[in-house]
Amino acid sequence: MKTKYTLFLFVAALFLASGTVFSQQSQERNVGSFSEIKVGEAIDLYLIPGSEDKLRIEIEDGRFDDVETKVSGGTLKIGMRPGNYRHTVKVYATYRKLDGITATSASNVYTEGVLRTNRLNISISSAASAEMEVEAELLQISVSSSGDLEISGKAQNANIDVSSAGDVDAYDLILDAVQVQASSAGDAKVFAKNSIQAHASSGGSVKYRGNPTRSQTDSSSGGSVRKSGD
C-alpha cells in the first residue's frame, strides 16, 4: 500500500509539473531588422533596448502558430491569426532603434527601460493602452477610440492629438514645448516648461502643469483648457 501511495504521489507530481510546463511556453524568433512596431489583438508587448532586433514570445494554453509576426518595409507587425482566441500572449521585443509604435484592439505596450530616440511616433486606439518612459527630441502622439497612454521621461517638442474618449497622462513627461488638441471627450494632461499651445473642443479637456513663458490656449463647443495645480 505504501509503495502504491508513493507511486501515486510521484505520478501526480509529474502531471503537475508537466501541466506547468505546457501551460506557458516560450519561443524566440529572428524576424529581421525593424524600426517601427504595430501590435493588436490584445497582445501584451514589452519593449527592451538591446544590440539586436529579436522577439521572444510567451503563450499560455495556445500554439505559437497562432501568433503572427512579419516585417514589411521596416515595420514589425504582431497579431493573431483570424479566430476567437482567449490565450494570454506576451511578446518581448528587443530593438536597436525604434521610431514608431502603433497599438490597437485592446493590446498593451510597456517599455522596459527608457526608449531613447530622436523622433518617435506613438498611436494608441481601439481600447489599447501603453505605459512608456521615453527620451526624444520630437514626439508625435495620437490617442483615440478609448485608447490610453501613460508616458513619462522628457522631450524637446511634442504634438499630441487625443479624441473619441482617448486619454493621455503626460504629467511626468517633461516637455520644453507642446502642442495639444483634445476633442470628442478626449482628455490630455501635460507638463510644459517653456511653451504650450492647446485647443479643446466637443467635450475635450486639456490640463497642464509647469510655468511656460509662452501660452496660447482656447476652447470651443464645451471643451476645456486649464492650468492644474494638483
Secondary structure, DSSP 8 states (H G I E B T S, - for coil): -HHHHHHHHHHHHHHHHHHHHHHEEEEEE-----SEEEE-TT-EEEEEE-SS-EEEEEEESS-GGGEEEEEETTEEEEEE-SS-----EEEEEEES---EEEE-TT-EEEESS-EE-SEEEEEE-TT-EEEEEEEEEEEEEEE-TT-EEEEEEEEEEEEEEE-TT-EEEEEEEEEEEEEEEEETT-EEEEEEEEEEEEEEETT-EEEEES--SEEEEEEETT-EEEE---
